[in-house]
Amino acid sequence: MRAMDEEEDAIVSGINVTPLVDVCLVLVIIFMVTAPLLSDPVIKVQLPKAHTQEGEERDKISITLAADGRLALDQRQFSTLDAMDPYLRDAVLRSESKTVVLRADADARHGLLSDVMYRAKEAGALQLTIATERKK
């Protein structure tokens, strides 16, 4: 009888890692599903169609210009260019590549787009790229 009590009191020396692996796999799936949602721009725009090549994925700053004149710098929306200027300067200063991608709606005003380009250059951008959709 004494031997059976000793077996029951023995310390469990192994750890069951199956629940840990299950939780980690669920987290990976959640991140895979939500990651594309986080990269969507703040303002939805209809990009112009063009015959283009895919650009390199680098450290870049994205400026979105809607047809109605709304502006966004990466994930932050602004009402005027003057309000966006300090944030643009800070973003270009922190960027290694100093590349600015302009995502302008096909119906956006040309004058506003050229003003955004000028301000990006004044902020220190070394390269400006206009985003387009590939023609099919």
C-alpha positions in Angstrom: 0.0 0.0 0.0 2.9 2.3 0.8 4.4 1.9 -2.7 1.1 3.1 -4.4 1.1 6.3 -2.3 4.7 7.1 -3.3 3.8 6.8 -7.0 0.8 9.2 -6.7 3.0 11.8 -4.9 5.7 11.7 -7.6 6.4 15.1 -9.2 5.3 15.5 -12.8 8.6 16.2 -14.6 7.2 16.7 -18.1 5.3 19.7 -19.6 2.5 19.2 -22.0 3.3 21.6 -24.9 0.3 20.7 -27.1 -1.9 23.5 -25.7 0.9 26.0 -26.2 1.4 25.0 -29.8 -2.4 25.2 -30.4 -2.5 28.7 -29.0 0.5 29.8 -31.1 -1.0 28.4 -34.3 -4.3 30.3 -33.7 -2.3 33.5 -33.1 -0.4 33.0 -36.4 -3.7 32.5 -38.3 -5.2 35.6 -36.7 -2.1 37.7 -37.7 -2.2 36.3 -41.3 -5.8 37.2 -41.6 -5.6 40.7 -40.1 -2.2 41.8 -41.7 -3.7 42.7 -45.1 -6.4 44.8 -43.4 -3.8 47.0 -41.7 -2.1 47.9 -45.0 -5.2 49.3 -46.6 -5.0 53.0 -47.2 -7.2 55.4 -45.2 -8.7 57.0 -48.3 -9.9 54.7 -51.1 -8.9 56.1 -54.5 -9.4 54.9 -58.1 -5.8 54.8 -59.4 -5.2 55.7 -63.1 -4.4 52.8 -65.4 -0.9 52.5 -66.9 1.6 50.0 -68.4 4.0 49.7 -65.4 6.4 47.5 -63.6 6.1 46.5 -60.0 8.2 48.7 -57.8 10.6 47.5 -55.1 9.2 47.1 -51.6 11.3 49.6 -49.5 10.9 52.0 -46.7 8.5 54.4 -48.4 6.1 57.1 -47.4 2.6 57.0 -49.0 0.6 60.2 -49.7 -3.0 59.5 -50.8 -5.0 62.2 -52.7 -8.8 61.6 -53.2 -10.9 63.1 -56.0 -12.6 65.4 -53.5 -9.3 66.9 -52.2 -8.9 64.8 -49.0 -5.3 63.9 -48.1 -3.7 61.1 -46.1 -0.1 60.6 -45.2 0.4 56.8 -44.6 -2.5 56.1 -42.2 -3.2 59.6 -41.0 -5.8 61.8 -42.7 -5.5 65.6 -43.1 -7.8 68.3 -44.3 -5.2 70.7 -45.8 -1.6 70.5 -47.2 -0.5 72.9 -44.5 -1.6 70.6 -41.8 0.2 67.7 -43.4 3.5 69.5 -44.0 5.1 69.0 -40.5 4.2 65.3 -40.5 5.6 64.9 -44.1 8.9 66.5 -43.1 9.2 64.2 -40.0 8.3 61.1 -42.1 10.9 61.9 -44.8 13.5 62.7 -42.1 12.9 59.3 -40.5 12.9 57.4 -43.8 16.1 55.7 -45.0 15.1 55.6 -48.7 13.4 59.0 -48.7 10.9 57.6 -51.3 7.4 59.1 -51.5 4.6 57.2 -53.3 1.8 59.4 -54.5 -1.5 57.6 -54.7 -3.8 60.1 -56.5 -7.3 59.3 -57.6 -7.6 59.5 -61.4 -10.1 62.3 -61.0 -8.0 64.3 -58.5 -7.1 67.9 -59.4 -3.8 68.2 -61.3 -2.9 71.4 -59.4 -3.2 69.8 -56.0 -1.2 66.8 -57.1 1.6 69.0 -58.4 1.5 71.0 -55.1 1.8 67.7 -53.1 4.8 66.7 -55.3 6.5 70.1 -54.7 6.0 69.9 -50.9 7.4 66.3 -50.8 10.5 67.5 -52.6 10.8 70.5 -50.3 10.5 68.1 -47.3 13.6 66.2 -48.6 12.2 63.4 -50.7 14.8 62.0 -53.0 12.4 60.0 -55.2 8.7 60.5 -56.1 6.7 57.7 -57.5 3.1 57.9 -58.8 1.1 54.8 -58.1 -1.0 53.3 -60.9 -3.0 50.2 -61.6 -1.7 47.8 -64.2 -3.7 47.8 -67.5 -5.0 44.4 -68.4 
